[in-house]
């Protein structure tokens, strides 16, 4: 679906972005989208498995299972990332699960809030 994402962003997101941000050109947006969707990705659009393995940044993964966000990739990312946390799956349905997912998101963000230097 790389072409779908690229084309949708080139006709929707990029023109809107450049209208609202005169400091960003369509050429810059096109280069960004090309890098994101069309330049030799490994298993996700923008990073390799090696990058995920070495990423020390805490990551919260809320798995999905749709063509754009396959469950297998979410679980592989969770296994590779040394500081990954994973929410329950499915978390969007039934609707009663959404508040639990939101609670986990808030807890994750609180736990990983940057330390203030003031």
Secondary structure, 3 states (H helix, E strand, C coil): CHHHHHHHHHHHHHHHHHHHCCCCCHHHHHHHHHHHHHCCCCCCCCCCHHHHHHCCCCEEECCCCECCECHHHHHHHHHHCCCEEECCCCCCCCHHHHHHHHHHHHHHHHHCCCCCCC
